[in-house]
Every structure is written in C-alpha cells, then in structure tokens.
Amino acid sequence: MTSEKSIERKVQEQYLAFKLEQDYSKKEILAMYLNIIAYGKDIYGVQKASEAFFGKSDLSKLTLSEAALLAGIPQRPNAYNPYIDPKLAKERRNIVLDLMVQHGKISEAEAKEAKAIKVKDMIQDSYESDIPYEGFIEKVLNEASQKT
C-alpha cells in the first residue's frame, strides 16, 4: 500500500484488517506485529531488540524495567534507543511504567522499583550487527529519508 491518504486507501485498510482478523487470532496478530516492528538501526522485532539491548533471547527472562523499555521504543525507535539517548529512553520507560500502574497492571511499588534501575546498567555495553555493509545501508537510508 502507498502512504497516500485517500478514501480508497482507508477502505483497503479496513478490508485487509477484516481479512486478517478472519484468518488469525488477536494473539497471533500481535505476535506478528511484535516480530516486525522497528527498534532502531537494524533491530526489528521484540526478540531481536531483547538480544541487542539486554543479551536475552528468551523474552520470559526480561525484568519489568526491561520489558517497559522495550514497550516504549517503537513509538520513536531511534530517539528512544538506549544506546543513542539513555536519558530519553529512561523517560519513555518511566511513562510506560506509569501507564501500567494507571491501568492496574502493576503496583506503584513495582513501578518505583523498576524506575530505580538505570538504563545504562540494564543494557549491554555494545551491540554488533551481523548485517553486512550496515554503515552503508544506514547512510543510504538517512539520505533517502532527507530527500523524501
């Protein structure tokens, strides 16, 4: 689909959403979405993000603070990337934790404990991509986004 905003596109989106919900459960749709969303640079999918940021391939091993950080990143992946801006990543993580309290998913005490953890202490020292020519690809993507 194109990025053009039109009635035709909205009808297509509604049709595709309807077809998707006929073929898959909400849980399956969420899993598909979580496996493709961007987490900045070459990191796509929540599991890859967990591996890149925390060195954890098993999502069930994430702490509350780590999970909240991952939940907040997709809104602005490069801005909330903890390697790029740990302070902004922390602010976003804390917003997610506050929303979890507000919606009754966790207690104030759990949120306070999770907020006390420094983002720099949570993440690995570095993450090396296994994508060949990543620097070149990143440069092309940056130039393309500036020109479009």
Sequence and secondary structure as in RCSB ss.txt:
>XXXX:A:sequence
MTSEKSIERKVQEQYLAFKLEQDYSKKEILAMYLNIIAYGKDIYGVQKASEAFFGKSDLSKLTLSEAALLAGIPQ
RPNAYNPYIDPKLAKERRNIVLDLMVQHGKISEAEAKEAKAIKVKDMIQDSYESDIPYEGFIEKVLNEASQKT
>XXXX:A:secstr
  S   HHHHHHHHHHHHHHHHHS HHHHHHHHHTT B STT BSHHHHHHHHHS S GGG  HHHHHHHHHGGG
STTTS TTT HHHHHHHHHHHHHHHHHTTSS HHHHHHHHTS HHHHS S     STTHHHHHHHHHHHHHH 
